[in-house]
Amino acid sequence: MADPPRRALTVRDLMTTRVVTTGPDEPVAAAAAAMVQRGVGSALIMQGRFLAGILTERDVLRAAASGIDLTHSPVSVWMTRDPEPASPDTTVEDAAQLMLLHGFRHLPVLEGREVRGMVSLRDLAAARIIRPVQRS
C-alpha cells in the first residue's frame, strides 16, 4: 500500500515568531544590536501596528559602509519600505520563488495586516534538506 501524499509545506510550518520589531526613528545601531541579541538577520519596522519596512543585515552593512554614525541614523533611511510579504498559507515553493525572483533573504509573514512571523531563505533550504522533495 502506497503512503498517502504529504501535505505541501507552508510558510506557517517554517516561520519563526522570534521577530525583532522597531520603529522607523530607531537608530540603525540599536536595531542591529537587537538583531544580534535575538540571533536573527532582519528587523521589522513597525508604524504603530502596521508593517512599514524591513531592515536586513545587508541594509546594516550598507549603512556602515557609508561612514555615517549608526547611533544617530534612523532605520527609516536604510530600510526597504513596504516589503513583499507572504501569508502563513503560502507554500514553501512559492515563498522560495518569490525570494529568489526578487533577491530577498527574509520574508515577513502577515495574516491580513497582522505580523505573524518571518521566514528566511535559510529556513526554506533547511526544510528541503530535512524533508526532501518527493519525485514521482
Residue pairs with C-beta under 8 A, 6 or more apart in sequence:
6 134
8 91
8 92
8 93
9 91
9 92
9 127
9 131
10 88
10 89
10 90
10 91
10 92
11 86
11 87
11 88
11 89
11 90
11 91
11 92
11 95
11 107
11 109
11 117
11 119
12 88
12 89
12 109
12 116
13 92
13 127
14 92
14 119
14 123
14 124
14 126
14 127
15 88
15 109
15 116
15 117
15 118
15 119
15 123
16 40
16 117
16 118
16 119
16 120
16 123
17 116
17 117
18 38
18 39
18 40
19 40
19 44
19 115
19 117
19 118
20 31
20 34
20 35
20 38
20 40
20 42
20 43
20 44
21 43
21 44
21 45
21 46
21 115
22 30
22 31
22 34
22 43
22 44
22 45
22 46
22 55
22 75
23 45
23 46
23 47
23 75
24 45
24 47
24 52
24 53
24 74
24 75
24 76
24 79
25 74
25 75
25 76
26 45
26 74
26 75
27 70
27 71
27 72
27 73
27 74
27 75
28 55
28 59
28 60
28 63
28 70
28 73
28 74
28 75
28 77
28 78
29 70
29 71
30 71
31 43
31 55
31 60
31 75
32 60
32 70
34 43
35 41
35 42
35 43
35 55
35 57
35 60
40 118
41 56
41 57
41 105
41 106
41 120
42 54
42 55
42 56
42 57
42 105
42 106
42 118
42 120
43 54
43 55
43 75
44 51
44 53
44 54
44 108
44 115
44 118
45 51
45 52
45 53
45 54
45 55
45 75
45 76
45 79
46 52
46 115
49 113
49 114
50 113
51 82
51 83
51 85
51 108
51 110
51 113
51 115
52 76
52 79
52 81
52 82
53 75
53 76
53 79
53 80
53 81
53 82
53 83
54 79
54 80
54 83
54 106
54 108
55 75
55 78
55 79
55 80
56 80
56 105
56 106
57 105
58 105
59 78
59 79
59 80
60 70
60 78
62 78
63 70
63 73
63 77
63 78
64 70
83 104
83 107
83 108
84 98
84 102
84 104
84 107
85 107
85 108
85 109
85 110
86 94
86 95
86 98
86 107
86 108
86 109
86 110
86 119
87 109
87 110
87 111
88 109
88 111
88 116
88 117
90 98
90 109
92 124
92 127
92 128
95 107
95 119
95 124
96 121
96 124
98 104
98 107
99 105
99 107
99 121
99 124
104 121
105 120
105 121
105 122
106 118
106 119
106 120
106 121
107 118
107 119
107 120
108 115
108 117
108 118
109 115
109 116
109 117
109 118
109 119
110 116
